[in-house]
Amino acid sequence: MKLRMPPNCFIEAAQPILRLNIACLDGIKDQRRWMACFGASPDVMADVWARIDPDRTMPAGVHPKHMTWMCYFLKFYNSEAVNGRSVGGVDEKTFWKWTWIFIEATSYLEFPVISWDNQKIGDNGCRAKLTVDGTDMPVQHRFDPKYLSHKFNSNGLKYELGVCIQTGHIVWINGPFRAGFHDIDICRQALIGALDEEEVVEADGGYQGEPHYLTIPKDAKDREEWFMKTNVRSCHETANKRLKIFDILRKQFRHDLRKHSSVFRAIVVLTQLSIEHGSPLYSVAYCDQVATNQKSDMKN
């Protein structure tokens, strides 16, 4: 039987990093300091712990402090020399062992946490149930035009992210791809094939070329619809920004590129669970013509 670790256990385990002797996060100041250090609340850590069930799935000696190490590492992406000192004088080998164990384990939660079916939560009959966009992250790599991101003019990796319009839940991840890969080509690989009949996706102007599956800003029929489309894309950008509060996605990734996928997915899991645990994206009003017609028919 899985035992849920109380959130306060993670607060106690994080004392060497916080340099504070506190039993709970009562005040706004303490909560902000916690989030500034870890990017995920104790409640989210407790949820991840329960889902992973480390006492059964991980090596002997696993402790809540190891999860705080993971979050601290993702949040700041410090140099190897700094990490051990910052978490209480731990040697680098021990720090890396537990940090990567928890990153891999958290990334494996992608499929139970990031659910395609969640796009239908709060479904109001619109053809478009989610937004899609690509997000780029810098990486260390010999110069290659295929990896070049126009967003920061350097080598990078790109991921495709889908966000439910009605709830703000992250429901789709695809990647990584080389940053030079075009958004619309990535979308054609998998997302379009996953759509239901007649379903479309809200996207930005970079997704021209698939009018039967993607609706973009220039498709707006009037100013009101244009503002509605702008709002849902802004909400999606908020999701992208939530991911990048973790410095490991903003700084140049210096580890083996094969590890980047696990890092990204672990952060998406933490972000989605944060949304579910009381930090939702802002809500938007969205109702396309299909939903409007359905409502009119019901009234008649």
C-alpha positions in Angstrom: 0.0 0.0 0.0 1.4 3.4 -1.0 1.8 5.8 1.9 1.5 9.5 1.2 4.4 11.5 2.6 3.1 14.6 4.5 4.1 17.8 2.8 5.8 19.0 6.1 8.3 16.2 5.7 9.7 18.0 2.6 9.8 21.3 4.5 11.9 19.7 7.2 14.1 18.0 4.6 14.7 21.3 2.9 16.1 23.1 5.9 19.8 23.0 4.8 18.8 24.6 1.5 16.4 27.2 2.9 18.6 28.0 5.8 15.5 28.5 7.9 14.1 26.5 10.8 10.4 26.4 9.9 7.8 23.6 10.3 5.3 24.9 7.8 4.8 27.6 5.2 2.3 29.8 7.0 3.2 33.2 5.5 3.3 34.5 2.0 6.9 35.4 2.5 7.8 31.7 3.4 5.8 30.4 0.5 7.5 32.7 -2.0 10.9 31.8 -0.7 10.1 28.1 -1.0 8.9 28.5 -4.6 11.9 30.6 -5.4 14.2 27.8 -4.2 12.3 24.8 -5.6 9.6 25.8 -8.1 7.2 23.1 -6.8 5.2 23.3 -3.5 5.5 20.7 -0.7 2.0 19.4 -1.8 3.3 18.8 -5.3 6.3 17.0 -3.9 4.1 14.8 -1.7 1.9 14.0 -4.7 5.0 13.0 -6.9 6.3 10.9 -4.0 3.1 9.0 -3.6 2.9 8.3 -7.4 6.5 7.2 -7.6 6.4 5.2 -4.3 10.2 5.5 -3.7 10.2 3.1 -0.8 9.2 0.3 -3.2 10.9 1.4 -6.5 14.1 3.1 -5.4 17.4 2.0 -3.8 17.7 1.8 0.0 18.3 5.1 1.7 15.8 7.1 -0.3 14.7 10.2 1.7 12.4 13.2 1.0 15.5 15.4 0.9 16.5 13.8 -2.3 13.3 15.1 -4.0 14.2 18.6 -2.7 17.6 18.2 -4.3 16.0 17.4 -7.6 13.8 20.4 -7.5 16.6 22.7 -6.4 18.8 21.4 -9.2 16.1 22.0 -11.8 15.3 25.4 -10.4 18.9 26.8 -10.4 21.0 24.5 -12.6 24.1 25.4 -10.7 27.6 24.1 -11.4 28.6 20.8 -9.9 30.8 22.5 -7.3 28.0 24.6 -6.0 25.2 22.0 -5.7 26.7 19.8 -3.0 27.5 22.8 -0.8 24.0 24.3 -1.3 22.2 21.2 0.0 24.2 20.8 3.1 27.7 19.7 2.2 26.9 16.5 0.2 29.6 15.1 -2.1 28.9 15.5 -5.8 28.6 11.7 -6.5 25.8 11.3 -3.9 24.0 14.5 -5.1 24.1 13.4 -8.8 23.0 9.8 -8.0 19.8 10.8 -6.2 19.0 13.9 -8.4 19.0 11.9 -11.6 17.1 9.0 -10.0 14.3 11.3 -9.1 14.4 13.2 -12.5 14.0 9.9 -14.3 11.3 8.7 -12.0 9.3 11.9 -12.2 9.6 12.0 -16.0 8.0 8.5 -16.1 4.8 10.1 -14.6 4.2 11.8 -18.0 1.5 9.4 -19.1 -0.7 9.3 -15.9 -0.3 13.0 -15.3 -0.3 14.4 -18.9 -3.5 12.9 -20.3 -4.8 13.6 -23.8 -8.3 12.9 -22.6 -8.1 15.9 -20.2 -8.7 18.2 -23.1 -12.3 17.2 -22.9 -12.7 18.4 -19.3 -15.1 21.4 -19.3 -15.8 20.7 -23.0 -18.4 23.4 -24.2 -18.8 22.0 -27.7 -16.1 24.0 -29.4 -14.2 22.4 -32.3 -11.0 23.7 -30.8 -10.3 22.1 -27.4 -6.6 22.9 -27.1 -3.8 25.3 -28.1 -0.5 24.1 -29.5 2.9 25.8 -29.7 6.6 24.9 -29.9 9.0 26.0 -27.1 12.8 26.1 -27.5 15.5 25.5 -25.0 19.2 26.3 -25.4 21.8 23.4 -25.4 25.5 23.0 -25.7 26.3 21.5 -29.1 28.7 22.1 -31.9 27.2 24.7 -34.3 24.6 23.1 -36.6 22.0 25.0 -38.6 19.5 22.2 -37.9 19.8 23.0 -34.1 19.7 26.8 -34.6 16.8 28.5 -32.8 15.7 31.8 -34.1 14.3 32.6 -30.6 17.7 33.0 -29.0 20.1 32.6 -32.1 21.9 29.6 -30.7 21.7 25.8 -30.7 18.6 24.4 -29.0 16.0 21.7 -28.7 12.3 22.2 -29.4 9.3 20.6 -27.8 5.6 20.7 -28.8 3.2 21.5 -26.0 -0.6 21.2 -26.0 -2.8 23.0 -23.4 -6.5 22.6 -22.8 -8.3 25.8 -23.5 -11.0 25.4 -20.9 -8.9 24.2 -18.0 -5.3 25.2 -18.8 -4.1 21.7 -18.2 -1.1 20.4 -20.2 -2.4 17.5 -22.2 0.2 16.9 -24.9 4.0 16.7 -25.2 6.0 15.8 -28.3 9.8 16.0 -28.6 12.6 16.7 -28.4 13.3 18.0 -31.9 16.2 20.0 -33.3 15.2 23.7 -32.8 15.5 24.3 -36.5 12.6 21.9 -37.2 9.5 23.9 -38.2 6.5 23.9 -35.8 4.0 22.9 -38.5 6.2 19.9 -39.6 6.3 18.7 -35.9 2.5 19.1 -35.7 2.0 17.0 -38.8 4.0 14.1 -37.3 1.6 13.2 -34.5 -0.8 15.8 -33.2 -2.9 16.1 -36.3 -3.4 12.4 -36.4 -4.5 12.3 -32.8 -7.4 14.8 -33.3 -11.0 13.7 -33.4 -13.0 14.1 -36.6 -13.9 17.8 -37.0 -11.6 18.8 -34.2 -9.2 21.7 -34.7 -6.4 23.3 -32.7 -5.7 26.9 -31.9 -2.2 27.9 -33.0 -0.2 31.0 -33.9 0.7 32.2 -37.4 3.6 29.8 -37.7 1.2 27.0 -38.2 0.0 27.9 -41.7 -0.7 25.2 -44.1 -3.2 22.9 -42.4 -6.5 24.8 -42.4 -8.6 21.7 -41.8 -6.8 21.0 -38.5 -5.3 24.2 -37.3 -7.0 27.6 -36.8 -4.6 30.6 -36.7 -5.1 34.4 -36.0 -5.8 35.4 -39.6 -8.8 33.0 -39.6 -10.7 35.3 -37.2 -13.8 36.6 -38.8 -14.1 39.8 -36.7 -12.3 41.8 -34.0 -14.1 39.9 -31.2 -12.9 36.5 -32.4 -9.4 37.9 -32.9 -9.2 39.0 -29.3 -10.6 35.6 -28.2 -7.9 33.8 -30.1 -5.2 36.1 -28.7 -6.4 35.4 -25.2 -6.1 31.6 -25.5 -2.6 31.9 -27.1 -1.6 34.2 -24.2 -2.8 31.6 -21.7 -0.6 29.0 -23.6 2.4 31.4 -23.3 1.8 31.5 -19.6 2.2 27.7 -19.5 5.5 28.0 -21.4 6.7 30.6 -18.9 5.7 28.3 -16.0 8.0 25.7 -17.4 10.9 28.1 -17.7 10.8 29.2 -14.1 13.2 26.3 -13.9 16.6 27.6 -14.9 17.7 24.3 -16.4 15.3 25.1 -19.4 16.5 28.7 -19.7 20.3 28.2 -19.3 22.4 26.3 -21.8 22.0 22.6 -21.1 25.5 21.2 -20.5 24.7 17.6 -19.8 24.2 14.7 -22.3 21.4 15.7 -24.7 19.8 12.3 -24.2 19.0 13.4 -20.6 17.2 16.6 -21.8 13.9 14.7 -22.5 13.7 13.4 -19.0 14.5 16.8 -17.6 11.8 18.5 -19.7 9.2 15.8 -18.9 9.9 15.9 -15.2 9.3 19.7 -15.2 6.1 19.4 -17.2 4.9 16.8 -14.6 5.7 19.2 -11.8 4.1 22.1 -13.6 0.9 20.2 -14.4 0.6 19.0 -10.8 1.1 22.6 -9.6 -1.8 23.6 -11.8 -3.9 20.8 -10.1 -2.8 21.8 -6.6 -4.0 25.3 -6.6 -1.9 27.3 -9.1 -4.0 27.2 -12.3 -3.4 29.3 -15.4 -5.7 32.2 -15.8 -9.1 31.3 -17.2 -10.2 32.5 -20.7 -13.6 32.8 -22.4 -13.6 30.8 -25.6 -16.6 29.8 -27.7 -16.3 29.2 -31.4 -19.0 29.3 -34.0 -19.9 25.6 -33.7 -20.5 25.9 -29.9 -22.5 29.1 -30.5 -24.7 27.4 -33.0 -25.3 24.5 -30.7 -26.4 26.8 -27.9 -28.7 28.6 -30.3 -30.3 25.3 -31.3 -30.8 24.3 -27.7 -32.6 27.5 -27.0 -34.9 27.1 -30.0 
